[in-house]
């Protein structure tokens, strides 16, 4: 689906309307994704109209402290820290260092060049599936999304592309979206992310930095998603078993989630 044209929150998207199997689609207005909400204006018409009741924040403690969310009016927040037990050993720079690296091409090449950034993202995406804190976080997310009294829910991380992208992949897969739909939604955020980081990337390349390295860092690539999907296949065999066994989400919750979030098209 096209991005929601809000000016106070980046990368805001509704999964509603995306096609599913057997003539169904995702029910609009119930499951939304975005980047961080530190500049969100609850009174902005595009935001207020969503009626968001719950925000699930996938960020680390440091990220939350550095740039606290501003919540939509009447909404509550659930903290679901995906990388609590992984970020220090991931090989990826903390969010606070991203700006520093993209202003110093030599430093970026040392820490991220030669395929290091792609390898680090692949390891991190595998951790989305197998890491203890990640499994707890995504279990919290799906359980909330499948609650009987759940209203519109927005989930996010910092850029709204990796931790958030995997969450969207899991939801769409459970709802019966085909591989093309899942991948298209995953990659769709690249436009917004590259626009947001364009001045930083332009400055980086102007100083002699490798533009491909910068884009590998700020965007998403099919191979990142492939790493997580492979981890699901190797460890669990299917998305349903990953959700049941890996995340501890009972089948009754998954079925309720499907009932809530799907609608017959036409």
PANU-192127 format. One record per residue (C-alpha): x, y, z. Coordinates in Angstrom, 2 decimals. Each point is the difference from the previous one (the first is absolute). Example, Ala and Ser with C-alpha at 12.3 -4.5 7.8 and 13.67 -1.06 7.14 Angstrom:
BEGIN
{X 12.30&Y -4.50&Z 7.80}
{X 1.37&Y 3.44&Z -0.66}
//
This chain:
BEGIN
{X 0.00&Y 0.00&Z 0.00}
{X 1.16&Y 3.58&Z -0.57}
{X 1.53&Y 1.81&Z 2.93}
{X -2.35&Y 2.06&Z 2.17}
{X 0.84&Y 3.67&Z -0.66}
{X 0.76&Y 1.08&Z 3.56}
{X 2.59&Y 2.73&Z 0.48}
{X 0.80&Y -0.69&Z 3.67}
{X 0.90&Y -3.70&Z -0.30}
{X 2.14&Y -1.62&Z -2.68}
{X -0.66&Y -3.21&Z -1.88}
{X -3.60&Y -0.31&Z 1.21}
{X -1.84&Y -2.80&Z -1.79}
{X -3.23&Y -1.97&Z 0.40}
{X 0.26&Y -3.71&Z -0.84}
{X -3.71&Y 0.19&Z -0.77}
{X -0.98&Y -0.76&Z -3.58}
{X 2.94&Y -2.28&Z -0.75}
{X -1.21&Y -3.10&Z -1.90}
{X -0.29&Y -3.37&Z 1.69}
{X -0.98&Y -3.47&Z -1.18}
{X -3.52&Y -1.13&Z -0.93}
{X -1.33&Y 3.42&Z -0.93}
{X 0.81&Y 1.67&Z 3.31}
{X 2.06&Y 3.03&Z 0.97}
{X 1.32&Y 1.55&Z 3.20}
{X -2.71&Y 1.95&Z 1.80}
{X 0.85&Y 3.72&Z -0.14}
{X 0.68&Y 2.13&Z 3.04}
{X 1.00&Y -2.69&Z 2.49}
{X 3.71&Y -0.67&Z -0.47}
{X 2.39&Y 2.82&Z -0.83}
{X 3.77&Y 0.41&Z -0.14}
{X 2.36&Y 2.96&Z 0.15}
{X 3.36&Y 1.39&Z 1.02}
{X 0.47&Y 1.49&Z 3.47}
{X -2.61&Y 2.38&Z 1.44}
{X 2.18&Y 2.61&Z 1.71}
{X -1.47&Y 2.80&Z -2.15}
{X -3.53&Y -1.32&Z -0.30}
{X -2.75&Y 2.61&Z 0.24}
{X -3.07&Y -1.72&Z 1.44}
{X -2.20&Y 2.80&Z -1.36}
{X 1.20&Y -0.38&Z -3.59}
{X -3.14&Y -1.02&Z -1.93}
{X 1.66&Y -2.95&Z -1.78}
{X 1.14&Y -1.37&Z 3.38}
{X -3.12&Y 0.80&Z 2.03}
{X -2.21&Y -1.68&Z -2.60}
{X 1.73&Y -3.35&Z 0.61}
{X -1.35&Y -0.32&Z 3.55}
{X 3.09&Y -1.90&Z 1.15}
{X -0.56&Y -1.72&Z 3.35}
{X 3.28&Y -1.89&Z 0.42}
{X 3.60&Y 0.70&Z -1.00}
{X 2.53&Y -2.84&Z 0.03}
{X 3.56&Y 1.37&Z 0.23}
{X 2.68&Y -2.44&Z -1.20}
{X 2.94&Y 2.30&Z 0.86}
{X 2.76&Y -0.48&Z 2.55}
{X 0.11&Y 1.76&Z 3.34}
{X 2.65&Y 2.42&Z -1.29}
{X -2.04&Y 0.86&Z -3.09}
{X -3.08&Y 0.64&Z 2.10}
{X 1.91&Y 2.22&Z 2.42}
{X 1.68&Y 2.00&Z -2.77}
{X -3.19&Y 0.64&Z -1.98}
{X -3.12&Y -0.72&Z 2.07}
{X -3.26&Y -0.66&Z -1.80}
{X -2.82&Y 2.47&Z -0.04}
{X -3.16&Y -2.06&Z 0.15}
{X -3.24&Y 0.50&Z -1.89}
{X -2.80&Y 1.32&Z 2.18}
{X -1.38&Y -2.72&Z 2.26}
{X 2.56&Y -2.62&Z -1.08}
{X 2.07&Y -2.23&Z 2.25}
{X 3.48&Y -1.32&Z -0.77}
{X 1.38&Y -3.53&Z 0.28}
{X 3.79&Y -0.29&Z 0.07}
{X 1.20&Y -3.04&Z -1.95}
{X 3.79&Y 0.35&Z -0.24}
{X 1.01&Y -2.29&Z -2.86}
{X 3.77&Y 0.48&Z 0.32}
{X 0.44&Y 0.20&Z 3.77}
{X 2.37&Y -2.99&Z 0.03}
{X 1.61&Y 0.41&Z -3.41}
{X 0.94&Y 3.53&Z -1.05}
{X 3.37&Y 0.10&Z 1.74}
{X 1.23&Y -3.04&Z -1.95}
{X -1.83&Y 0.54&Z -3.30}
{X 2.71&Y 1.89&Z -1.84}
{X -2.51&Y 2.74&Z -0.78}
{X 0.58&Y 3.54&Z 1.26}
{X -2.33&Y 1.32&Z 2.69}
{X -2.49&Y 2.48&Z -1.39}
{X 1.94&Y 2.81&Z 1.66}
{X 3.11&Y -0.87&Z -2.04}
{X -1.73&Y -0.15&Z -3.37}
{X 0.37&Y 3.72&Z -0.59}
{X 3.66&Y -0.12&Z 1.05}
{X 0.78&Y -2.83&Z -2.42}
{X -1.77&Y 1.68&Z -2.90}
{X 2.10&Y 3.13&Z 0.47}
{X 3.30&Y -1.91&Z 0.00}
{X 0.47&Y -2.23&Z -3.06}
{X 3.28&Y -1.46&Z 1.28}
{X -1.58&Y -1.01&Z 3.30}
{X -3.03&Y -1.43&Z -1.78}
{X 2.19&Y -2.04&Z -2.34}
{X 2.01&Y -1.36&Z 2.93}
{X -3.03&Y -1.11&Z 2.00}
{X -2.52&Y -0.78&Z -2.73}
{X 1.82&Y -0.40&Z -3.34}
{X 0.91&Y -3.15&Z -1.88}
{X -3.42&Y -1.55&Z 0.53}
{X 0.11&Y 0.40&Z 3.78}
{X -3.25&Y 1.95&Z 0.15}
{X -1.93&Y -2.59&Z -2.03}
{X 1.37&Y -2.83&Z 2.12}
{X -0.90&Y 1.88&Z 3.18}
{X -3.56&Y 0.60&Z -1.15}
{X -0.36&Y -3.67&Z -0.97}
{X 1.14&Y -1.07&Z 3.49}
{X -2.39&Y 2.47&Z 1.58}
{X -2.96&Y -1.18&Z -2.07}
{X 0.72&Y -3.57&Z 1.06}
{X -0.08&Y 1.26&Z 3.58}
{X -3.47&Y 1.44&Z -0.64}
{X -1.06&Y -3.64&Z -0.24}
{X 2.22&Y -1.75&Z 2.55}
{X 1.03&Y 2.61&Z 2.58}
{X -1.61&Y -0.22&Z 3.42}
{X -0.96&Y 3.66&Z 0.26}
{X -1.21&Y 0.03&Z -3.62}
{X -2.24&Y -3.02&Z 0.56}
{X -1.45&Y 1.62&Z 3.11}
{X -0.53&Y 3.31&Z -1.81}
{X -1.73&Y -1.43&Z -3.05}
{X -2.08&Y -2.25&Z 2.24}
{X -1.23&Y 3.06&Z 1.91}
{X -0.79&Y 1.72&Z -3.29}
{X -2.04&Y -2.86&Z -1.49}
{X -1.80&Y -0.69&Z 3.27}
{X -1.09&Y 3.63&Z 0.21}
{X -1.02&Y 0.03&Z -3.65}
{X -2.16&Y -3.08&Z 0.60}
{X -1.65&Y 1.22&Z 3.19}
{X -3.83&Y -0.05&Z -0.12}
{X -0.28&Y 3.68&Z 0.94}
{X 2.94&Y 1.26&Z -2.10}
{X -0.52&Y 3.19&Z -1.94}
{X 2.22&Y 1.67&Z -2.59}
{X 3.62&Y -0.86&Z 0.79}
{X 3.17&Y 1.68&Z -1.26}
{X 3.37&Y -1.75&Z 0.23}
{X 3.36&Y 1.65&Z -0.60}
{X 3.74&Y 0.07&Z 0.57}
{X 2.34&Y 2.89&Z -0.92}
{X -0.06&Y 0.10&Z -3.80}
{X -2.98&Y -2.34&Z -0.36}
{X 1.84&Y -2.39&Z -2.30}
{X 1.73&Y -2.96&Z 1.70}
{X -1.61&Y -0.98&Z 3.32}
{X -3.24&Y 1.49&Z -1.30}
{X 0.45&Y -1.61&Z -3.41}
{X 0.32&Y -3.46&Z 1.55}
{X -3.13&Y 0.58&Z 2.10}
{X -1.95&Y 0.92&Z -3.14}
{X 1.37&Y -3.09&Z -1.76}
{X -1.19&Y -2.28&Z 2.80}
{X -3.48&Y 1.55&Z 0.08}
{X -0.49&Y -0.14&Z -3.76}
{X 1.28&Y -3.56&Z -0.18}
{X -2.40&Y -1.12&Z 2.74}
{X -2.88&Y 1.70&Z -1.81}
{X 0.73&Y -1.88&Z -3.22}
{X 1.80&Y 2.57&Z -2.16}
{X 2.07&Y -1.50&Z -2.79}
{X 3.77&Y 0.43&Z -0.27}
{X -0.26&Y 2.83&Z -2.55}
{X -2.27&Y 2.05&Z 2.28}
{X 2.20&Y -0.60&Z 3.04}
{X 3.18&Y 1.01&Z -1.82}
{X -1.58&Y 3.00&Z -1.66}
{X -1.17&Y 1.35&Z 3.37}
{X 3.39&Y -0.69&Z 1.56}
{X 1.88&Y 1.89&Z -2.73}
{X -2.57&Y 2.79&Z -0.30}
{X 1.55&Y 1.99&Z 2.84}
{X 3.21&Y 0.65&Z -1.94}
{X -1.42&Y 3.08&Z -1.70}
{X -0.94&Y 1.71&Z 3.27}
{X 3.19&Y -1.01&Z 1.79}
{X 2.23&Y 1.19&Z -2.84}
{X -1.85&Y 3.30&Z -0.14}
{X 0.45&Y 0.47&Z 3.75}
{X 3.73&Y -0.72&Z -0.16}
{X 0.66&Y 1.63&Z -3.38}
{X 1.95&Y 3.03&Z 1.32}
{X 2.19&Y -2.26&Z 2.13}
{X 0.68&Y -2.42&Z -2.88}
{X 0.74&Y 2.87&Z -2.41}
{X 2.48&Y 1.47&Z 2.47}
{X 1.59&Y -3.40&Z 0.51}
{X 0.52&Y -0.61&Z -3.72}
{X 1.22&Y 3.57&Z -0.53}
{X 2.83&Y -0.81&Z 2.42}
{X 0.92&Y -3.08&Z -2.01}
{X -2.14&Y -2.54&Z 1.85}
{X -1.35&Y -3.08&Z -1.75}
{X -3.68&Y 0.69&Z -0.81}
{X -0.79&Y -3.72&Z -0.07}
{X 1.30&Y -0.39&Z 3.53}
{X -2.20&Y 2.86&Z 1.17}
{X -3.08&Y -1.44&Z -1.71}
{X 0.69&Y -3.47&Z 1.43}
{X 0.01&Y 1.58&Z 3.45}
{X -3.04&Y 2.25&Z -0.19}
{X -2.23&Y -2.13&Z -2.23}
{X -1.21&Y -3.58&Z -0.17}
{X 1.13&Y -2.72&Z -2.42}
{X -1.72&Y -3.25&Z -1.00}
{X 2.88&Y -1.99&Z 1.47}
{X -0.64&Y 1.47&Z 3.46}
{X -3.54&Y -1.39&Z -0.05}
{X 1.26&Y -3.26&Z -1.49}
{X 2.23&Y -0.53&Z 3.05}
{X -2.96&Y 0.19&Z 2.38}
{X -2.20&Y -2.19&Z -2.18}
{X 2.78&Y -2.59&Z -0.23}
{X 0.34&Y 0.04&Z 3.79}
{X -3.73&Y -0.69&Z 0.30}
{X 0.26&Y -2.88&Z -2.48}
{X 3.04&Y -1.57&Z 1.66}
{X -1.20&Y 0.33&Z 3.58}
{X -3.75&Y -0.46&Z -0.36}
{X -0.90&Y -1.08&Z -3.51}
{X -2.84&Y 2.47&Z -0.43}
{X -1.18&Y 3.43&Z 1.10}
{X -2.88&Y -1.55&Z 1.96}
{X 2.35&Y -2.20&Z 2.02}
{X 2.37&Y 2.91&Z 0.57}
{X -2.86&Y 2.04&Z 1.45}
{X -1.31&Y -2.91&Z 2.09}
{X 3.29&Y -1.50&Z 1.20}
{X 2.49&Y 2.84&Z -0.33}
{X -2.18&Y 2.88&Z 1.16}
{X -2.31&Y -1.97&Z 2.28}
{X -3.15&Y 1.40&Z -1.59}
{X -2.91&Y -2.48&Z 0.35}
{X -1.93&Y -1.02&Z -3.10}
{X -3.16&Y 1.56&Z 1.43}
{X 1.72&Y 3.40&Z -0.01}
{X 1.22&Y -0.48&Z -3.56}
{X -3.51&Y -0.95&Z -1.14}
{X -1.49&Y 3.02&Z 1.73}
{X 2.62&Y 2.20&Z -1.65}
{X -0.99&Y -1.39&Z -3.39}
{X -3.68&Y 0.59&Z 0.69}
{X 0.61&Y 3.60&Z 1.08}
{X 2.38&Y 1.01&Z -2.76}
{X -1.49&Y -1.55&Z -3.13}
{X -2.94&Y 1.08&Z -2.11}
{X -1.47&Y -1.42&Z -3.18}
{X 0.80&Y 2.17&Z -3.01}
{X -2.84&Y 1.19&Z -2.15}
//
